[in-house]
Amino acid sequence: MAKIYTTKPLAASKMLPKKETINFLLNYSKALTIKKKGAMIFECIAN
């Protein structure tokens, strides 16, 4: 177990998202509306 904590961490490579992933998330956030009514919260996705 001691060897796990004494080794230097490897440099993390940069992970870049695909354009499709970014477009999906942006479109999802544009379609999502949240309405609050009293203590209840309604989430609606307009597709």
CHARMM-style PDB file with segment names, atoms N, HN, CA, C and O in Angstrom:
ATOM      1  N   MET     1       0.813  -1.204   0.000  1.00  0.00      PROA
ATOM      2  CA  MET     1       0.000   0.000   0.000  1.00  0.00      PROA
ATOM      3  C   MET     1       0.851   1.262   0.000  1.00  0.00      PROA
ATOM      4  O   MET     1       0.446   2.277  -0.566  1.00  0.00      PROA
ATOM      5  N   ALA     2       2.024   1.215   0.624  1.00  0.00      PROA
ATOM      6  HN  ALA     2       2.353   0.390   1.084  1.00  0.00      PROA
ATOM      7  CA  ALA     2       2.861   2.400   0.715  1.00  0.00      PROA
ATOM      8  C   ALA     2       3.335   2.849  -0.657  1.00  0.00      PROA
ATOM      9  O   ALA     2       3.529   4.044  -0.882  1.00  0.00      PROA
ATOM     10  N   LYS     3       3.520   1.928  -1.559  1.00  0.00      PROA
ATOM     11  HN  LYS     3       3.363   0.958  -1.376  1.00  0.00      PROA
ATOM     12  CA  LYS     3       4.004   2.284  -2.888  1.00  0.00      PROA
ATOM     13  C   LYS     3       2.993   3.129  -3.659  1.00  0.00      PROA
ATOM     14  O   LYS     3       3.379   3.948  -4.492  1.00  0.00      PROA
ATOM     15  N   ILE     4       1.723   2.941  -3.392  1.00  0.00      PROA
ATOM     16  HN  ILE     4       1.409   2.276  -2.715  1.00  0.00      PROA
ATOM     17  CA  ILE     4       0.692   3.702  -4.097  1.00  0.00      PROA
ATOM     18  C   ILE     4       0.815   5.191  -3.788  1.00  0.00      PROA
ATOM     19  O   ILE     4       0.655   6.026  -4.678  1.00  0.00      PROA
ATOM     20  N   TYR     5       1.098   5.524  -2.539  1.00  0.00      PROA
ATOM     21  HN  TYR     5       1.228   4.846  -1.815  1.00  0.00      PROA
ATOM     22  CA  TYR     5       1.113   6.915  -2.117  1.00  0.00      PROA
ATOM     23  C   TYR     5       2.457   7.603  -2.330  1.00  0.00      PROA
ATOM     24  O   TYR     5       2.530   8.832  -2.301  1.00  0.00      PROA
ATOM     25  N   THR     6       3.504   6.844  -2.540  1.00  0.00      PROA
ATOM     26  HN  THR     6       3.445   5.846  -2.563  1.00  0.00      PROA
ATOM     27  CA  THR     6       4.807   7.463  -2.710  1.00  0.00      PROA
ATOM     28  C   THR     6       5.152   7.732  -4.168  1.00  0.00      PROA
ATOM     29  O   THR     6       6.079   8.495  -4.440  1.00  0.00      PROA
ATOM     30  N   THR     7       4.447   7.138  -5.099  1.00  0.00      PROA
ATOM     31  HN  THR     7       3.694   6.517  -4.878  1.00  0.00      PROA
ATOM     32  CA  THR     7       4.744   7.381  -6.510  1.00  0.00      PROA
ATOM     33  C   THR     7       4.136   8.701  -6.946  1.00  0.00      PROA
ATOM     34  O   THR     7       3.103   9.128  -6.431  1.00  0.00      PROA
ATOM     35  N   LYS     8       4.783   9.328  -7.886  1.00  0.00      PROA
ATOM     36  HN  LYS     8       5.622   8.980  -8.305  1.00  0.00      PROA
ATOM     37  CA  LYS     8       4.279  10.588  -8.412  1.00  0.00      PROA
ATOM     38  C   LYS     8       3.065  10.314  -9.297  1.00  0.00      PROA
ATOM     39  O   LYS     8       3.047   9.333 -10.041  1.00  0.00      PROA
ATOM     40  N   PRO     9       2.061  11.169  -9.220  1.00  0.00      PROA
ATOM     41  CA  PRO     9       0.891  10.958 -10.079  1.00  0.00      PROA
ATOM     42  C   PRO     9       1.254  11.232 -11.543  1.00  0.00      PROA
ATOM     43  O   PRO     9       2.047  12.124 -11.845  1.00  0.00      PROA
ATOM     44  N   LEU    10       0.673  10.464 -12.418  1.00  0.00      PROA
ATOM     45  HN  LEU    10       0.029   9.739 -12.173  1.00  0.00      PROA
ATOM     46  CA  LEU    10       0.911  10.662 -13.844  1.00  0.00      PROA
ATOM     47  C   LEU    10       0.218  11.933 -14.310  1.00  0.00      PROA
ATOM     48  O   LEU    10      -0.840  12.298 -13.798  1.00  0.00      PROA
ATOM     49  N   ALA    11       0.811  12.588 -15.264  1.00  0.00      PROA
ATOM     50  HN  ALA    11       1.671  12.291 -15.679  1.00  0.00      PROA
ATOM     51  CA  ALA    11       0.203  13.799 -15.805  1.00  0.00      PROA
ATOM     52  C   ALA    11      -1.045  13.408 -16.585  1.00  0.00      PROA
ATOM     53  O   ALA    11      -1.000  12.546 -17.462  1.00  0.00      PROA
ATOM     54  N   ALA    12      -2.140  14.043 -16.259  1.00  0.00      PROA
ATOM     55  HN  ALA    12      -2.177  14.744 -15.547  1.00  0.00      PROA
ATOM     56  CA  ALA    12      -3.401  13.741 -16.931  1.00  0.00      PROA
ATOM     57  C   ALA    12      -3.403  14.379 -18.316  1.00  0.00      PROA
ATOM     58  O   ALA    12      -3.093  15.560 -18.472  1.00  0.00      PROA
ATOM     59  N   SER    13      -3.749  13.595 -19.291  1.00  0.00      PROA
ATOM     60  HN  SER    13      -4.001  12.636 -19.164  1.00  0.00      PROA
ATOM     61  CA  SER    13      -3.838  14.148 -20.641  1.00  0.00      PROA
ATOM     62  C   SER    13      -5.127  14.954 -20.757  1.00  0.00      PROA
ATOM     63  O   SER    13      -6.128  14.636 -20.115  1.00  0.00      PROA
ATOM     64  N   LYS    14      -5.093  15.978 -21.564  1.00  0.00      PROA
ATOM     65  HN  LYS    14      -4.280  16.236 -22.085  1.00  0.00      PROA
ATOM     66  CA  LYS    14      -6.272  16.817 -21.724  1.00  0.00      PROA
ATOM     67  C   LYS    14      -7.319  16.068 -22.531  1.00  0.00      PROA
ATOM     68  O   LYS    14      -7.042  15.532 -23.604  1.00  0.00      PROA
ATOM     69  N   MET    15      -8.517  16.046 -21.989  1.00  0.00      PROA
ATOM     70  HN  MET    15      -8.742  16.482 -21.117  1.00  0.00      PROA
ATOM     71  CA  MET    15      -9.621  15.382 -22.668  1.00  0.00      PROA
ATOM     72  C   MET    15     -10.499  16.463 -23.284  1.00  0.00      PROA
ATOM     73  O   MET    15     -11.049  17.301 -22.568  1.00  0.00      PROA
ATOM     74  N   LEU    16     -10.628  16.449 -24.571  1.00  0.00      PROA
ATOM     75  HN  LEU    16     -10.182  15.769 -25.152  1.00  0.00      PROA
ATOM     76  CA  LEU    16     -11.444  17.432 -25.259  1.00  0.00      PROA
ATOM     77  C   LEU    16     -12.743  16.781 -25.722  1.00  0.00      PROA
ATOM     78  O   LEU    16     -12.715  15.700 -26.310  1.00  0.00      PROA
ATOM     79  N   PRO    17     -13.890  17.430 -25.461  1.00  0.00      PROA
ATOM     80  CA  PRO    17     -15.162  16.853 -25.895  1.00  0.00      PROA
ATOM     81  C   PRO    17     -15.361  17.025 -27.396  1.00  0.00      PROA
ATOM     82  O   PRO    17     -14.786  17.918 -28.020  1.00  0.00      PROA
ATOM     83  N   LYS    18     -16.185  16.152 -27.957  1.00  0.00      PROA
ATOM     84  HN  LYS    18     -16.652  15.428 -27.451  1.00  0.00      PROA
ATOM     85  CA  LYS    18     -16.517  16.259 -29.375  1.00  0.00      PROA
ATOM     86  C   LYS    18     -17.503  17.400 -29.574  1.00  0.00      PROA
ATOM     87  O   LYS    18     -18.181  17.820 -28.636  1.00  0.00      PROA
ATOM     88  N   LYS    19     -17.576  17.897 -30.801  1.00  0.00      PROA
ATOM     89  HN  LYS    19     -17.026  17.557 -31.563  1.00  0.00      PROA
ATOM     90  CA  LYS    19     -18.526  18.969 -31.107  1.00  0.00      PROA
ATOM     91  C   LYS    19     -19.959  18.500 -30.909  1.00  0.00      PROA
ATOM     92  O   LYS    19     -20.818  19.280 -30.497  1.00  0.00      PROA
ATOM     93  N   GLU    20     -20.225  17.213 -31.203  1.00  0.00      PROA
ATOM     94  HN  GLU    20     -19.527  16.579 -31.537  1.00  0.00      PROA
ATOM     95  CA  GLU    20     -21.579  16.682 -31.031  1.00  0.00      PROA
ATOM     96  C   GLU    20     -22.001  16.733 -29.563  1.00  0.00      PROA
ATOM     97  O   GLU    20     -23.159  17.016 -29.256  1.00  0.00      PROA
ATOM     98  N   THR    21     -21.070  16.461 -28.667  1.00  0.00      PROA
ATOM     99  HN  THR    21     -20.129  16.232 -28.917  1.00  0.00      PROA
ATOM    100  CA  THR    21     -21.373  16.488 -27.239  1.00  0.00      PROA
ATOM    101  C   THR    21     -21.695  17.899 -26.780  1.00  0.00      PROA
ATOM    102  O   THR    21     -22.645  18.111 -26.027  1.00  0.00      PROA
ATOM    103  N   ILE    22     -20.915  18.851 -27.227  1.00  0.00      PROA
ATOM    104  HN  ILE    22     -20.143  18.678 -27.839  1.00  0.00      PROA
ATOM    105  CA  ILE    22     -21.155  20.247 -26.851  1.00  0.00      PROA
ATOM    106  C   ILE    22     -22.490  20.728 -27.397  1.00  0.00      PROA
ATOM    107  O   ILE    22     -23.253  21.383 -26.687  1.00  0.00      PROA
ATOM    108  N   ASN    23     -22.777  20.405 -28.655  1.00  0.00      PROA
ATOM    109  HN  ASN    23     -22.158  19.873 -29.232  1.00  0.00      PROA
ATOM    110  CA  ASN    23     -24.053  20.808 -29.251  1.00  0.00      PROA
ATOM    111  C   ASN    23     -25.228  20.163 -28.531  1.00  0.00      PROA
ATOM    112  O   ASN    23     -26.249  20.815 -28.311  1.00  0.00      PROA
ATOM    113  N   PHE    24     -25.099  18.892 -28.161  1.00  0.00      PROA
ATOM    114  HN  PHE    24     -24.270  18.363 -28.340  1.00  0.00      PROA
ATOM    115  CA  PHE    24     -26.173  18.213 -27.439  1.00  0.00      PROA
ATOM    116  C   PHE    24     -26.455  18.902 -26.114  1.00  0.00      PROA
ATOM    117  O   PHE    24     -27.613  19.152 -25.781  1.00  0.00      PROA
ATOM    118  N   LEU    25     -25.416  19.209 -25.359  1.00  0.00      PROA
ATOM    119  HN  LEU    25     -24.475  19.006 -25.629  1.00  0.00      PROA
ATOM    120  CA  LEU    25     -25.606  19.851 -24.058  1.00  0.00      PROA
ATOM    121  C   LEU    25     -26.185  21.253 -24.189  1.00  0.00      PROA
ATOM    122  O   LEU    25     -27.034  21.650 -23.391  1.00  0.00      PROA
ATOM    123  N   LEU    26     -25.737  21.998 -25.180  1.00  0.00      PROA
ATOM    124  HN  LEU    26     -25.047  21.676 -25.828  1.00  0.00      PROA
ATOM    125  CA  LEU    26     -26.281  23.343 -25.381  1.00  0.00      PROA
ATOM    126  C   LEU    26     -27.747  23.294 -25.786  1.00  0.00      PROA
ATOM    127  O   LEU    26     -28.556  24.069 -25.278  1.00  0.00      PROA
ATOM    128  N   ASN    27     -28.094  22.390 -26.696  1.00  0.00      PROA
ATOM    129  HN  ASN    27     -27.436  21.760 -27.108  1.00  0.00      PROA
ATOM    130  CA  ASN    27     -29.488  22.269 -27.121  1.00  0.00      PROA
ATOM    131  C   ASN    27     -30.373  21.782 -25.982  1.00  0.00      PROA
ATOM    132  O   ASN    27     -31.511  22.233 -25.844  1.00  0.00      PROA
ATOM    133  N   TYR    28     -29.865  20.873 -25.174  1.00  0.00      PROA
ATOM    134  HN  TYR    28     -28.941  20.507 -25.287  1.00  0.00      PROA
ATOM    135  CA  TYR    28     -30.631  20.383 -24.022  1.00  0.00      PROA
ATOM    136  C   TYR    28     -30.894  21.513 -23.035  1.00  0.00      PROA
ATOM    137  O   TYR    28     -32.005  21.648 -22.524  1.00  0.00      PROA
ATOM    138  N   SER    29     -29.878  22.321 -22.769  1.00  0.00      PROA
ATOM    139  HN  SER    29     -28.975  22.211 -23.185  1.00  0.00      PROA
ATOM    140  CA  SER    29     -30.058  23.408 -21.806  1.00  0.00      PROA
ATOM    141  C   SER    29     -30.989  24.490 -22.351  1.00  0.00      PROA
ATOM    142  O   SER    29     -31.679  25.154 -21.578  1.00  0.00      PROA
ATOM    143  N   LYS    30     -31.016  24.673 -23.667  1.00  0.00      PROA
ATOM    144  HN  LYS    30     -30.455  24.133 -24.295  1.00  0.00      PROA
ATOM    145  CA  LYS    30     -31.941  25.640 -24.259  1.00  0.00      PROA
ATOM    146  C   LYS    30     -33.380  25.153 -24.166  1.00  0.00      PROA
ATOM    147  O   LYS    30     -34.295  25.960 -24.000  1.00  0.00      PROA
ATOM    148  N   ALA    31     -33.596  23.837 -24.273  1.00  0.00      PROA
ATOM    149  HN  ALA    31     -32.853  23.181 -24.408  1.00  0.00      PROA
ATOM    150  CA  ALA    31     -34.943  23.276 -24.256  1.00  0.00      PROA
ATOM    151  C   ALA    31     -35.481  23.090 -22.842  1.00  0.00      PROA
ATOM    152  O   ALA    31     -36.689  22.936 -22.662  1.00  0.00      PROA
ATOM    153  N   LEU    32     -34.615  23.101 -21.842  1.00  0.00      PROA
ATOM    154  HN  LEU    32     -33.633  23.226 -21.988  1.00  0.00      PROA
ATOM    155  CA  LEU    32     -35.023  22.839 -20.463  1.00  0.00      PROA
ATOM    156  C   LEU    32     -35.572  24.103 -19.817  1.00  0.00      PROA
ATOM    157  O   LEU    32     -34.925  25.150 -19.825  1.00  0.00      PROA
ATOM    158  N   THR    33     -36.770  23.994 -19.259  1.00  0.00      PROA
ATOM    159  HN  THR    33     -37.296  23.144 -19.253  1.00  0.00      PROA
ATOM    160  CA  THR    33     -37.351  25.089 -18.479  1.00  0.00      PROA
ATOM    161  C   THR    33     -37.722  24.547 -17.104  1.00  0.00      PROA
ATOM    162  O   THR    33     -38.223  23.429 -16.977  1.00  0.00      PROA
ATOM    163  N   ILE    34     -37.474  25.339 -16.096  1.00  0.00      PROA
ATOM    164  HN  ILE    34     -37.068  26.247 -16.199  1.00  0.00      PROA
ATOM    165  CA  ILE    34     -37.766  24.947 -14.716  1.00  0.00      PROA
ATOM    166  C   ILE    34     -38.751  25.952 -14.144  1.00  0.00      PROA
ATOM    167  O   ILE    34     -38.497  27.156 -14.140  1.00  0.00      PROA
ATOM    168  N   LYS    35     -39.887  25.440 -13.657  1.00  0.00      PROA
ATOM    169  HN  LYS    35     -40.094  24.462 -13.661  1.00  0.00      PROA
ATOM    170  CA  LYS    35     -40.924  26.289 -13.074  1.00  0.00      PROA
ATOM    171  C   LYS    35     -41.094  25.918 -11.614  1.00  0.00      PROA
ATOM    172  O   LYS    35     -41.174  24.738 -11.272  1.00  0.00      PROA
ATOM    173  N   LYS    36     -41.149  26.922 -10.755  1.00  0.00      PROA
ATOM    174  HN  LYS    36     -41.084  27.881 -11.033  1.00  0.00      PROA
ATOM    175  CA  LYS    36     -41.355  26.694  -9.329  1.00  0.00      PROA
ATOM    176  C   LYS    36     -42.765  27.140  -8.968  1.00  0.00      PROA
ATOM    177  O   LYS    36     -43.189  28.244  -9.309  1.00  0.00      PROA
ATOM    178  N   LYS    37     -43.479  26.270  -8.279  1.00  0.00      PROA
ATOM    179  HN  LYS    37     -43.135  25.373  -8.002  1.00  0.00      PROA
ATOM    180  CA  LYS    37     -44.832  26.583  -7.825  1.00  0.00      PROA
ATOM    181  C   LYS    37     -44.923  26.162  -6.369  1.00  0.00      PROA
ATOM    182  O   LYS    37     -45.095  24.981  -6.070  1.00  0.00      PROA
ATOM    183  N   GLY    38     -44.810  27.110  -5.477  1.00  0.00      PROA
ATOM    184  HN  GLY    38     -44.670  28.070  -5.721  1.00  0.00      PROA
ATOM    185  CA  GLY    38     -44.822  26.797  -4.057  1.00  0.00      PROA
ATOM    186  C   GLY    38     -43.569  26.027  -3.674  1.00  0.00      PROA
ATOM    187  O   GLY    38     -42.451  26.494  -3.891  1.00  0.00      PROA
ATOM    188  N   ALA    39     -43.764  24.835  -3.100  1.00  0.00      PROA
ATOM    189  HN  ALA    39     -44.673  24.456  -2.924  1.00  0.00      PROA
ATOM    190  CA  ALA    39     -42.635  24.002  -2.699  1.00  0.00      PROA
ATOM    191  C   ALA    39     -42.253  23.006  -3.786  1.00  0.00      PROA
ATOM    192  O   ALA    39     -41.292  22.255  -3.621  1.00  0.00      PROA
ATOM    193  N   MET    40     -42.993  22.987  -4.901  1.00  0.00      PROA
ATOM    194  HN  MET    40     -43.773  23.598  -5.036  1.00  0.00      PROA
ATOM    195  CA  MET    40     -42.734  22.021  -5.971  1.00  0.00      PROA
ATOM    196  C   MET    40     -41.941  22.661  -7.100  1.00  0.00      PROA
ATOM    197  O   MET    40     -42.070  23.855  -7.369  1.00  0.00      PROA
ATOM    198  N   ILE    41     -41.126  21.857  -7.748  1.00  0.00      PROA
ATOM    199  HN  ILE    41     -41.021  20.887  -7.530  1.00  0.00      PROA
ATOM    200  CA  ILE    41     -40.334  22.305  -8.888  1.00  0.00      PROA
ATOM    201  C   ILE    41     -40.661  21.406 -10.073  1.00  0.00      PROA
ATOM    202  O   ILE    41     -40.573  20.182  -9.969  1.00  0.00      PROA
ATOM    203  N   PHE    42     -41.041  22.012 -11.205  1.00  0.00      PROA
ATOM    204  HN  PHE    42     -41.113  23.006 -11.289  1.00  0.00      PROA
ATOM    205  CA  PHE    42     -41.368  21.272 -12.419  1.00  0.00      PROA
ATOM    206  C   PHE    42     -40.286  21.520 -13.458  1.00  0.00      PROA
ATOM    207  O   PHE    42     -39.923  22.664 -13.733  1.00  0.00      PROA
ATOM    208  N   GLU    43     -39.775  20.435 -14.033  1.00  0.00      PROA
ATOM    209  HN  GLU    43     -40.070  19.506 -13.810  1.00  0.00      PROA
ATOM    210  CA  GLU    43     -38.780  20.526 -15.097  1.00  0.00      PROA
ATOM    211  C   GLU    43     -39.423  20.046 -16.391  1.00  0.00      PROA
ATOM    212  O   GLU    43     -39.920  18.922 -16.462  1.00  0.00      PROA
ATOM    213  N   CYS    44     -39.415  20.895 -17.411  1.00  0.00      PROA
ATOM    214  HN  CYS    44     -39.012  21.809 -17.353  1.00  0.00      PROA
ATOM    215  CA  CYS    44     -40.029  20.546 -18.691  1.00  0.00      PROA
ATOM    216  C   CYS    44     -38.989  20.662 -19.798  1.00  0.00      PROA
ATOM    217  O   CYS    44     -38.225  21.625 -19.855  1.00  0.00      PROA
ATOM    218  N   ILE    45     -38.974  19.663 -20.673  1.00  0.00      PROA
ATOM    219  HN  ILE    45     -39.594  18.880 -20.627  1.00  0.00      PROA
ATOM    220  CA  ILE    45     -38.089  19.695 -21.833  1.00  0.00      PROA
ATOM    221  C   ILE    45     -38.966  19.862 -23.062  1.00  0.00      PROA
ATOM    222  O   ILE    45     -39.787  18.997 -23.368  1.00  0.00      PROA
ATOM    223  N   ALA    46     -38.794  20.964 -23.760  1.00  0.00      PROA
ATOM    224  HN  ALA    46     -38.127  21.667 -23.511  1.00  0.00      PROA
ATOM    225  CA  ALA    46     -39.587  21.265 -24.948  1.00  0.00      PROA
ATOM    226  C   ALA    46     -38.881  20.712 -26.174  1.00  0.00      PROA
ATOM    227  O   ALA    46     -37.958  21.332 -26.702  1.00  0.00      PROA
ATOM    228  N   ASN    47     -39.316  19.549 -26.621  1.00  0.00      PROA
ATOM    229  HN  ASN    47     -40.066  19.045 -26.193  1.00  0.00      PROA
ATOM    230  CA  ASN    47     -38.740  18.944 -27.826  1.00  0.00      PROA
ATOM    231  C   ASN    47     -39.752  18.979 -28.938  1.00  0.00      PROA
ATOM    232  OT1 ASN    47     -39.471  18.519 -30.044  1.00  0.00      PROA
TER     233      ASN     47
END
